[in-house]
């Protein structure tokens, strides 16, 4: 070897792919251009009828996307909705990322609702712009607007002889009134919606050009790493920064106040080591000498807490839903079935840990960060600095994974606090250990279920108690029961037809920060209910697929609250039965499997989508090897089939990671896991074959980013039981490596 060439991640990707190196990645690049931020000094567009559409004098069509891209394809799917009604080709579109601003409406990228809630508004934005261009053409030709039609970035006259490009009509259209009720296309006329469109950011990601939070640089920027308090609510008793300041490149050590309940999204607190580069910041941090006061959560132990939740689950709780007379049905029952199910605390573990760059100036602040909630971030930064919100700009970079973690801007506020203290732009970067040990965790939970079975094997009574620390605890220490919203995630909206039902929630106090994680409470509710249905089916000696289909009853809409009465989204048992049957048929349900192999099935309704999964497992030396997962999906109108399939494949990766390995444990208040050796991700050789089966529908589109996760764990557990005879009622399946 004659010499060593040092390449960063981006240079490696650019060099390797550009030179046709052995690492070759084949990607079908989309024609649409993608941009995170508008180029500096870009001229004002000739035509910008709303916040989402603009057309330049050169004919460039720019669609501004208001939601955050974290791999779920939202920058592609949202632009497709606008482009469809605007009547431009995909090749003509340039996509720009919005900053946090009220003019875009709700920008929170969570709850699997971007396409679901913006399907109509974004189409209307495109259709309104098209109608204005058509009216401008009609005025130019002195003809009725009905004789003009937008197509391919031009307006055509019905005589087939006249046409004008949007660029030539842009200025005239800008002077016209915005139509209040633009006419939308019928589904049969879609040219873009429903077609496979590759993600607009994929080429840049593959070639190392994509700009994530970690890639941001600002002139004069310094770097910081924070030694966080080890326990929520802990404080610094004493510290010495003398040795840290001796590290070459270290500039200062800043004390950050500890967050006290309610912690909300305030920075945790600790000591920020500021340096000329990130390496010096990390090395200086290692030299800090700190003595902590652990505070009220210093005795928290996850094992002891799980036992306390189990005890709570065995006692009557607050009644959430009741039908019939459960007690009488149990008293008269010939057979009783009981089950208890446990899911531990879970971490988000996004591939890109939290990172933010902030520049606090005399009367303004600018932020660059991978956030899911730019408006919330903007508001909190403004409040922190005592500024008007219009003095704060939040640039949203690509997110290297989010899953709900990056909807909490605590890491951004850290960067703001340090920037204000040092008077320079600062990038704060969390390590993997910071990320896993100081997360907003997904609640741990104990679920207790009890059923009375009739002579036909079907339940005549159903009791379900759920116990878990609520996300509400992050906002109020008094929140010790699951909220109505959390209980509506697979618990209070149980679709099974049982004549006598009682659903109860028990009390559980939080000792760590609890937050949203992909699919939220659906994870443990789906696990418990599906596993219990399997247990009831086995007791009744009925096939678990047939048992579920029978238990769902006749196809009908179910309503569980007053709000749902007027909602276009209602849980339809027929649609849930459909995905069950499709997944089973495609997976070869009922066919025999070799010894040591087995299939498991589960279904769940979440974010208004219907998902069923069949998992095929082979047991080797007591370890489950997942061979195949079949996923049947009914998410209403499919905007981008390629993206839906990708989301289901990603959900399998995420769901298997949690089910096989995911567990956060704590002793003396401190989280024991710290990196991927103790909180393992699914590895490439472990990835099964995934077959995604989309149900055709012209119903309103529903959520897709999260619904693929909940059925995975119970289907896996059922497959393991079928293959080995061992019941799996606790997660993770594999023992934690602590």
C-alpha positions in Angstrom: 0.0 0.0 0.0 1.6 3.3 -1.1 -0.6 5.7 0.8 -3.9 6.2 2.7 -6.7 8.3 1.4 -9.1 9.5 4.1 -12.7 9.7 2.9 -15.7 10.8 4.9 -19.1 9.0 4.4 -20.1 11.3 1.6 -16.8 11.2 -0.2 -16.8 7.4 0.0 -20.2 7.1 -1.5 -19.5 9.6 -4.2 -16.2 8.1 -5.1 -17.3 4.4 -4.9 -20.4 4.8 -6.9 -19.1 7.4 -9.3 -16.1 5.2 -10.3 -18.1 2.0 -10.6 -16.4 0.4 -7.6 -17.2 -3.1 -6.4 -19.9 -1.7 -4.2 -22.6 -1.1 -6.8 -26.1 0.0 -5.8 -28.7 0.0 -8.6 -31.5 2.6 -8.2 -34.2 3.7 -10.5 -33.8 7.5 -10.2 -37.0 9.6 -10.3 -37.0 12.4 -12.9 -38.3 14.9 -10.2 -35.7 17.1 -8.7 -35.4 17.3 -4.9 -34.1 20.1 -2.8 -34.1 20.6 0.9 -33.8 24.4 0.8 -34.4 27.0 -1.9 -31.1 28.1 -3.5 -29.9 31.5 -2.0 -31.0 34.5 -4.1 -33.6 32.5 -6.1 -35.9 34.9 -8.0 -39.4 35.3 -6.8 -41.7 33.0 -8.8 -44.1 34.5 -11.3 -47.0 32.5 -9.9 -47.5 31.3 -6.3 -51.2 31.0 -5.6 -50.7 29.1 -2.3 -48.0 27.9 0.1 -47.5 24.7 -1.8 -47.2 25.6 -5.5 -45.1 28.0 -7.5 -44.2 28.4 -11.1 -41.2 30.4 -12.2 -40.8 32.6 -15.3 -38.7 29.8 -16.7 -41.5 27.3 -16.3 -40.0 25.6 -13.2 -42.7 24.0 -11.2 -41.8 23.9 -7.5 -43.9 22.0 -4.9 -43.2 22.8 -1.3 -43.5 19.8 1.1 -44.5 20.8 4.6 -43.9 17.4 6.4 -40.6 15.9 7.4 -38.9 13.2 5.4 -37.5 10.4 7.5 -37.6 7.5 5.0 -41.4 7.2 4.8 -41.5 8.8 1.4 -43.6 11.8 2.3 -41.6 14.2 0.1 -42.6 12.1 -2.9 -46.2 11.2 -2.0 -47.2 14.7 -1.0 -45.7 16.1 -4.2 -47.6 13.5 -6.2 -50.9 14.8 -4.9 -50.2 18.3 -6.0 -48.7 17.3 -9.4 -51.7 15.1 -10.2 -54.2 18.0 -10.0 -51.8 20.6 -11.3 -51.5 18.6 -14.5 -47.8 18.6 -14.8 -45.5 15.7 -15.6 -43.4 14.3 -12.8 -40.3 15.3 -14.8 -41.3 19.0 -14.5 -41.5 19.0 -10.7 -38.9 20.3 -8.3 -39.5 19.6 -4.6 -38.5 22.0 -1.8 -38.6 21.4 1.9 -40.7 23.9 4.0 -39.3 25.6 7.0 -41.5 25.7 10.2 -44.2 28.2 9.6 -48.0 28.4 10.3 -48.8 29.1 6.7 -48.4 25.4 6.0 -51.0 24.3 8.5 -50.1 21.4 10.8 -46.6 20.3 10.1 -46.3 17.6 12.7 -45.1 14.5 11.0 -46.6 11.8 13.2 -49.6 9.6 13.6 -49.3 8.3 10.0 -51.4 11.2 8.9 -49.5 13.2 6.3 -51.2 11.7 3.2 -54.4 10.9 5.1 -55.0 14.4 6.3 -53.6 16.2 3.2 -55.0 14.0 0.4 -57.8 16.5 -0.3 -56.0 19.9 0.6 -52.9 19.2 -1.5 -55.0 18.1 -4.4 -57.1 21.2 -4.0 -53.9 23.3 -4.0 -52.8 21.8 -7.3 -56.3 22.0 -8.8 -56.7 25.7 -7.8 -53.5 26.6 -9.5 -54.4 24.7 -12.6 -57.8 26.4 -12.8 -56.2 29.8 -12.5 -53.8 29.0 -15.4 -56.8 27.7 -17.5 -58.7 30.9 -16.8 -55.6 33.0 -17.8 -55.5 31.1 -21.1 -59.2 31.6 -21.7 -58.7 35.3 -21.2 -55.9 35.3 -23.6 -57.9 33.5 -26.2 -61.2 35.3 -25.4 -63.0 32.0 -24.9 -64.9 30.4 -22.0 -62.7 28.7 -19.4 -64.6 25.4 -20.0 -62.9 25.2 -23.4 -59.4 25.2 -21.8 -57.7 22.2 -20.1 -54.4 21.9 -18.4 -52.2 18.9 -19.4 -48.5 18.3 -19.2 -47.6 21.8 -18.0 -49.6 23.5 -20.7 -53.1 24.7 -21.3 -54.8 23.2 -24.4 -57.8 24.6 -26.2 -60.5 22.1 -27.0 -60.0 22.9 -30.8 -56.7 21.0 -30.5 -54.8 23.9 -32.3 -54.0 26.3 -29.5 -51.8 25.7 -26.5 -49.8 27.8 -24.0 -47.1 26.7 -21.6 -47.8 27.4 -17.9 -44.7 29.6 -17.9 -46.3 32.0 -20.4 -49.5 32.1 -18.4 -47.9 32.4 -14.9 -47.9 36.2 -14.5 -51.5 36.6 -15.9 -52.7 33.8 -13.7 -51.2 35.5 -10.6 -53.5 38.4 -11.1 -56.7 36.2 -10.9 -58.8 35.3 -7.9 -58.1 32.0 -6.1 -61.0 29.6 -6.8 -62.8 28.5 -3.6 -63.9 25.0 -4.8 -61.6 23.8 -7.5 -62.8 20.7 -9.3 -60.9 17.5 -8.4 -60.2 14.5 -10.7 -62.0 11.3 -10.5 -59.9 8.3 -9.4 -60.2 6.8 -12.9 -58.5 9.8 -14.4 -55.4 9.7 -12.2 -52.1 9.7 -14.1 -49.7 9.9 -11.2 -51.6 8.8 -8.1 -51.6 5.0 -7.9 -48.4 4.7 -9.9 -45.0 3.4 -8.6 -42.9 6.5 -8.2 -39.4 6.1 -6.8 -38.5 8.3 -3.8 -37.2 11.7 -4.9 -34.4 11.6 -2.4 -33.1 8.1 -3.2 -30.4 9.1 -5.7 -29.0 11.7 -3.4 -29.0 9.2 -0.5 -27.3 6.6 -2.5 -24.7 9.0 -3.9 -23.9 10.6 -0.6 -25.4 13.9 -1.5 -28.4 13.9 0.9 -28.2 16.4 3.6 -29.0 15.1 7.1 -28.8 17.0 10.4 -25.3 15.7 10.9 -24.2 17.2 7.6 -25.0 20.8 8.4 -22.1 23.2 8.5 -22.3 27.0 9.3 -19.4 29.4 9.0 -17.7 30.0 12.4 -19.5 27.0 13.9 -18.2 25.2 17.0 -19.2 21.8 18.3 -20.6 20.5 21.6 -21.3 17.2 23.3 -23.4 17.0 26.4 -22.8 14.8 29.5 -26.5 14.4 30.4 -27.9 13.8 33.9 -28.0 10.0 34.3 -31.5 9.9 35.7 -34.6 12.0 34.8 -34.8 14.8 37.4 -31.2 14.3 38.6 -29.0 17.3 39.4 -25.3 18.1 39.5 -24.0 18.0 43.1 -20.4 19.0 42.1 -18.1 18.9 39.1 -14.7 19.7 37.8 -13.9 20.6 34.2 -10.2 21.2 34.7 -9.0 18.1 32.9 -11.6 18.5 30.1 -10.4 22.0 29.4 -6.8 20.7 28.9 -7.9 18.6 25.9 -6.6 20.3 22.7 -9.5 22.0 20.9 -11.8 22.3 23.9 -13.1 25.9 24.3 -15.5 25.9 27.3 -17.7 23.8 29.5 -21.3 25.1 29.9 -23.6 24.0 32.7 -27.2 23.3 31.6 -30.0 23.3 34.1 -31.7 20.0 34.8 -35.2 19.5 33.6 -37.7 19.0 36.5 -41.2 17.6 36.2 -43.0 18.2 34.0 -40.1 17.6 31.7 -42.1 18.1 28.5 -39.4 18.7 25.8 -37.0 20.7 28.0 -33.3 19.7 27.7 -32.4 17.0 30.3 -29.5 19.1 31.7 -25.9 18.4 32.4 -22.6 19.7 31.1 -21.9 20.7 27.5 -18.3 20.5 26.4 -17.8 23.1 23.6 -14.8 22.6 21.2 -13.4 23.4 17.8 -14.4 20.0 16.4 -16.6 17.1 17.5 -13.7 14.8 18.4 -12.3 17.3 20.9 -15.8 17.8 22.3 -16.2 14.0 22.8 -12.7 13.5 24.3 -13.1 16.5 26.6 -16.4 15.1 27.8 -14.7 11.9 28.8 -12.4 13.9 31.2 -15.3 15.6 33.1 -15.5 14.7 36.8 -19.1 14.9 38.0 -20.9 13.9 41.1 -24.7 13.5 40.6 -27.7 13.8 42.9 -29.9 11.0 41.4 -33.2 12.6 42.6 -36.6 10.9 43.0 -36.1 8.4 40.2 -32.7 7.1 41.4 -34.2 3.9 42.7 -36.1 3.0 39.5 -35.7 -0.7 38.6 -37.5 -2.1 35.5 -37.7 -5.6 36.8 -39.4 -4.5 40.1 -41.6 -2.1 38.1 -42.8 -5.0 35.9 -43.8 -7.0 39.0 -45.7 -4.0 40.3 -47.6 -3.6 37.0 -48.4 -7.3 37.1 -49.9 -6.9 40.6 -51.9 -3.9 39.4 -53.2 -5.8 36.4 -54.7 -8.5 38.7 -56.9 -5.9 40.5 -59.9 -4.0 39.2 -59.0 -0.8 37.5 -60.8 2.2 36.0 -63.5 1.0 33.7 -63.1 2.3 30.1 -65.8 0.2 28.3 -68.4 -2.2 29.5 -71.1 -4.2 27.7 -73.5 -6.8 29.1 -72.7 -8.4 32.5 -69.2 -9.8 32.6 -69.4 -11.0 36.2 -72.5 -13.1 35.5 -71.0 -14.6 32.4 -67.9 -15.6 34.2 -69.9 -17.1 37.0 -71.9 -19.3 34.6 -68.9 -20.3 32.4 -67.9 -23.9 31.9 -64.3 -22.9 30.9 -62.1 -19.9 31.8 -59.0 -18.8 29.9 -56.5 -16.3 31.4 -53.3 -14.7 30.1 -50.8 -12.1 31.0 -48.5 -10.4 28.5 -45.5 -8.2 29.0 -43.7 -5.7 26.7 -40.6 -3.9 28.0 -39.5 -0.3 27.6 -38.4 0.3 24.0 -36.0 2.8 22.4 -36.3 4.5 19.0 -32.7 3.9 18.1 -32.8 5.9 14.8 -29.7 5.4 12.7 -29.0 9.1 13.0 -28.9 10.1 16.7 -30.3 13.5 17.7 -28.3 16.4 16.3 -29.0 20.1 15.9 -27.2 23.2 14.8 -28.3 26.6 16.3 -27.2 30.1 15.7 -28.5 32.6 18.3 -28.0 36.2 17.3 -28.9 39.4 19.0 -32.5 39.5 17.9 -33.0 36.2 16.0 -32.2 32.5 15.9 -31.7 30.1 13.1 -31.9 26.3 13.5 -31.0 23.4 11.2 -32.2 20.1 12.5 -33.9 16.7 11.7 -37.2 17.5 13.4 -40.6 16.0 13.0 -42.4 19.1 14.4 -40.8 22.2 13.1 -43.6 24.5 14.3 -43.4 23.2 17.8 -39.6 23.6 17.7 -40.0 27.2 16.4 -42.4 28.0 19.2 -40.3 26.5 22.0 -37.1 28.2 20.7 -38.9 31.6 20.6 -40.2 31.1 24.1 -36.8 30.1 25.4 -35.1 33.2 23.9 -38.0 35.6 24.5 -38.3 36.3 20.8 -41.3 36.7 18.5 -41.8 33.5 16.5 -41.1 35.3 13.2 -37.6 35.9 14.4 -36.9 32.1 14.5 -36.2 30.1 11.4 -36.2 26.3 11.6 -34.7 24.5 8.6 -35.8 20.9 8.4 -33.1 18.5 7.1 -33.6 15.0 6.1 -34.1 12.7 9.1 -32.0 9.6 9.4 -35.0 7.9 11.0 -37.4 9.4 13.4 -40.1 7.0 14.6 -41.5 9.7 16.9 -38.2 10.6 18.7 -37.6 13.7 16.7 -41.0 15.1 17.4 -39.5 16.1 20.7 -37.1 19.1 20.2 -35.1 18.8 23.5 -31.9 18.3 21.6 -32.6 21.4 19.5 -33.1 23.5 22.7 -29.8 22.2 24.0 -28.0 23.6 20.9 -29.9 26.9 21.3 -28.8 27.1 25.0 -25.2 26.5 24.2 -25.2 28.9 21.2 -26.6 31.6 23.4 -23.9 31.0 26.0 -20.9 31.0 23.6 -22.3 33.6 21.1 -21.5 31.4 18.1 -23.3 28.9 15.9 -23.1 25.5 17.6 -23.7 21.9 16.5 -24.7 19.6 19.3 -24.3 15.9 18.5 -25.6 13.0 20.6 -23.7 9.7 20.7 -25.4 6.4 20.3 -25.1 5.9 24.1 -26.8 9.3 24.6 -29.6 8.3 22.3 -30.4 5.0 23.9 -29.9 6.0 27.5 -31.8 9.3 27.3 -34.7 8.6 25.0 -38.4 9.3 25.3 -39.1 5.6 25.7 -42.1 3.6 24.5 -44.0 2.5 27.6 -43.4 -0.9 29.2 -46.7 -2.6 29.8 -48.5 -5.6 31.5 -51.8 -6.7 30.0 -54.1 -9.2 31.8 -56.9 -10.9 29.8 -59.6 -13.3 30.9 -62.3 -15.0 28.8 -65.3 -17.3 29.5 -65.7 -19.8 26.6 -69.1 -21.2 25.6 -69.8 -24.7 24.3 -68.9 -23.5 20.8 -65.5 -22.4 22.0 -66.2 -18.7 21.4 -65.9 -16.1 24.3 -69.1 -15.2 26.1 -67.2 -12.8 28.3 -64.0 -10.8 27.8 -62.1 -8.9 30.5 -59.0 -6.9 29.6 -56.8 -4.8 31.9 -54.0 -2.6 30.5 -51.3 -1.1 32.7 -48.6 1.2 31.4 -47.0 4.6 32.2 -48.7 7.2 30.1 -47.2 9.6 27.6 -49.2 12.2 29.6 -46.6 11.8 32.4 -44.2 13.8 30.2 -46.5 16.7 30.4 -47.9 16.2 33.9 -46.6 14.1 36.9 -50.3 13.5 37.8 -50.9 11.5 34.6 -50.8 7.9 35.9 -53.4 6.3 33.7 -53.4 5.7 30.0 -55.2 8.6 28.2 -58.3 8.2 26.0 -56.1 8.6 23.0 -53.7 5.9 24.1 -56.5 3.5 25.0 -58.0 4.1 21.6 -54.9 2.5 20.1 -56.0 -1.1 20.0 -57.7 -1.4 23.4 -61.0 0.4 23.7 -61.7 -0.2 20.0 -61.3 -4.0 20.2 -63.4 -5.2 17.2 -64.3 -8.7 18.3 -68.0 -9.6 18.8 -68.3 -10.7 22.4 -71.6 -10.2 24.2 -70.1 -9.3 27.6 -67.1 -7.0 27.7 -65.2 -5.1 30.4 -62.1 -3.1 29.7 -60.1 -1.5 32.5 -56.9 0.6 32.8 -54.6 0.4 35.9 -52.4 3.0 37.4 -48.6 3.2 36.6 -46.3 6.1 37.4 -43.5 7.0 35.0 -39.8 7.1 36.1 -38.3 7.8 32.7 -39.4 10.1 29.8 -42.2 8.5 27.9 -43.0 9.4 24.3 -44.4 8.4 21.0 -42.8 5.5 19.2 -43.8 4.1 15.8 -47.4 2.6 16.4 -47.4 3.7 20.1 -49.7 1.7 22.3 -50.9 -0.5 19.4 -47.7 -2.5 19.9 -48.5 -3.9 23.3 -52.3 -4.0 22.8 -52.0 -5.9 19.5 -49.5 -8.3 21.1 -51.7 -9.1 24.1 -55.0 -9.4 22.2 -53.6 -11.5 19.4 -51.8 -13.9 21.7 -54.9 -14.2 23.9 -57.0 -15.0 20.9 -54.5 -17.7 19.9 -54.8 -19.1 23.4 -58.6 -19.1 23.3 -58.5 -20.8 19.8 -56.1 -23.5 21.1 -58.2 -24.1 24.1 -61.3 -24.5 21.9 -59.2 -26.6 19.4 -60.1 -24.3 16.5 -57.8 -23.0 13.8 -56.6 -19.5 14.8 -57.5 -18.0 11.4 -61.0 -19.5 11.5 -61.4 -18.4 15.1 -60.5 -14.8 14.3 -62.8 -14.7 11.2 -65.7 -16.0 13.3 -65.0 -13.7 16.2 -65.1 -10.6 14.0 -68.7 -11.4 13.0 -70.6 -10.0 10.1 -69.1 -7.1 8.1 -70.1 -3.9 9.8 -68.9 -0.5 10.8 -68.0 -0.1 14.5 -68.2 3.2 16.4 -66.5 3.5 19.8 -66.9 7.3 20.5 -69.1 10.2 19.6 -66.3 11.7 17.5 -66.3 8.6 15.3 -70.0 8.9 14.6 -69.4 11.8 12.2 -65.9 10.6 11.0 -65.5 9.1 7.6 -63.2 6.6 9.2 -64.9 3.7 11.0 -63.5 0.3 11.9 -65.1 -2.1 9.4 -64.9 -5.8 10.4 -65.3 -6.9 6.8 -62.1 -5.1 5.7 -60.2 -6.6 8.7 -61.5 -10.1 7.7 -60.4 -9.4 4.1 -56.8 -8.8 5.0 -56.7 -11.8 7.2 -57.9 -14.0 4.5 -55.6 -12.6 1.8 -52.5 -12.9 4.1 -53.5 -16.4 4.9 -54.1 -17.5 1.3 -50.9 -15.9 0.1 -48.8 -17.5 2.8 -50.2 -21.0 2.2 -52.0 -21.1 5.6 -53.2 -24.6 6.4 -50.4 -26.3 4.4 -48.1 -28.5 6.5 -44.7 -27.3 7.5 -41.5 -29.4 8.1 -40.7 -30.3 11.7 -39.3 -27.4 13.6 -41.1 -24.9 11.5 -44.4 -23.1 11.9 -46.6 -20.2 10.9 -48.3 -17.6 13.0 -51.0 -15.1 12.1 -52.1 -11.8 13.6 -54.2 -8.8 12.5 -54.7 -5.3 13.8 -56.5 -2.0 12.9 -54.5 1.1 13.5 -54.4 4.6 12.1 -57.5 3.6 10.1 -55.6 0.9 8.2 -56.1 -2.8 8.2 -53.1 -5.1 8.4 -52.7 -8.9 8.7 -49.4 -10.7 8.8 -48.4 -14.3 8.6 -44.9 -15.2 9.8 -43.1 -18.4 8.9 -40.4 -19.4 11.4 -37.8 -22.2 11.5 -36.3 -23.0 14.9 -32.5 -23.7 15.0 -30.9 -24.6 18.3 -33.7 -22.9 20.1 -33.4 -19.6 18.1 -36.2 -18.5 15.7 -35.1 -17.9 12.2 -37.8 -15.9 10.3 -38.0 -17.2 6.8 -41.0 -15.3 5.3 -43.5 -12.6 6.3 -46.7 -12.1 4.2 -48.4 -8.7 4.8 -51.9 -7.9 3.5 -52.7 -4.2 3.6 -55.9 -2.2 3.2 -55.0 1.5 3.4 -57.7 2.8 1.1 -56.6 4.7 -1.9 -52.9 3.9 -2.5 -51.1 7.1 -3.6 -47.7 5.4 -4.2 -47.7 1.6 -4.2 -43.9 1.4 -4.3 -43.8 3.5 -1.1 -46.5 1.4 0.7 -44.6 -1.8 0.0 -41.4 -0.1 1.2 -43.1 1.0 4.4 -44.4 -2.5 5.1 -40.9 -4.0 4.5 -39.5 -1.4 6.9 -42.2 -2.2 9.4 -41.1 -5.8 9.3 -37.5 -4.8 10.0 -38.6 -2.5 12.9 -41.1 -4.9 14.3 -38.7 -7.9 14.2 -36.0 -5.7 15.9 -38.3 -5.0 18.7 -39.8 -8.4 19.0 -36.6 -10.4 18.9 -34.2 -8.1 20.8 -35.9 -4.8 22.0 -35.6 -4.2 25.7 -34.6 -1.2 27.8 -33.8 -2.1 31.4 -32.8 0.1 34.3 -31.3 -0.3 37.7 -30.8 2.4 40.3 -32.5 4.7 37.8 -29.8 4.3 35.1 -30.5 2.6 31.7 -28.2 -0.3 31.2 -28.2 -0.5 27.4 -25.9 1.9 25.5 -25.2 0.7 22.0 -26.1 -1.9 19.4 -24.3 -4.6 21.3 -26.8 -4.4 24.1 -29.8 -3.0 22.1 -29.3 -5.0 18.8 -30.8 -4.1 15.5 -32.0 -6.7 13.0 -29.0 -7.7 10.9 -29.0 -8.2 7.1 -28.7 -12.0 7.3 -31.7 -12.1 9.6 -34.0 -10.3 7.1 -36.7 -12.6 5.9 -38.5 -12.7 2.5 -41.3 -10.2 2.7 -44.4 -10.3 0.4 -46.7 -7.3 0.5 -50.2 -7.8 -0.8 -52.2 -4.5 -1.4 -56.0 -4.6 -1.3 -57.4 -2.4 -4.1 -59.7 0.3 -2.8 -61.1 3.7 -3.7 -61.8 4.5 0.0 -60.1 7.5 1.5 -56.3 6.9 2.1 -55.3 5.9 5.6 -52.1 5.7 7.6 -49.2 3.6 6.4 -46.0 4.6 8.3 -47.0 2.8 11.5 -49.7 0.1 11.0 -47.3 -2.5 9.7 -45.6 -2.8 13.2 -48.2 -4.0 15.7 -49.2 -7.4 14.2 -45.6 -8.5 13.7 -44.7 -9.5 17.3 -47.8 -11.6 18.0 -47.6 -13.3 14.6 -43.9 -14.1 15.3 -44.8 -15.4 18.8 -47.5 -17.6 17.3 -45.1 -19.0 14.7 -42.6 -19.8 17.4 -45.2 -21.6 19.4 -46.4 -23.6 16.3 -42.8 -24.6 15.6 -41.6 -25.4 19.1 -44.6 -25.8 21.3 -43.3 -23.1 23.6 -45.8 -20.2 24.4 -44.3 -16.7 24.0 -46.2 -14.2 26.3 -43.3 -11.8 27.0 -41.1 -9.7 24.7 -38.4 -9.7 23.6 -38.2 -13.3 22.3 -34.5 -13.4 22.8 -32.9 -12.7 26.2 -31.6 -9.1 26.6 -27.8 -8.8 26.2 -27.0 -6.6 29.1 
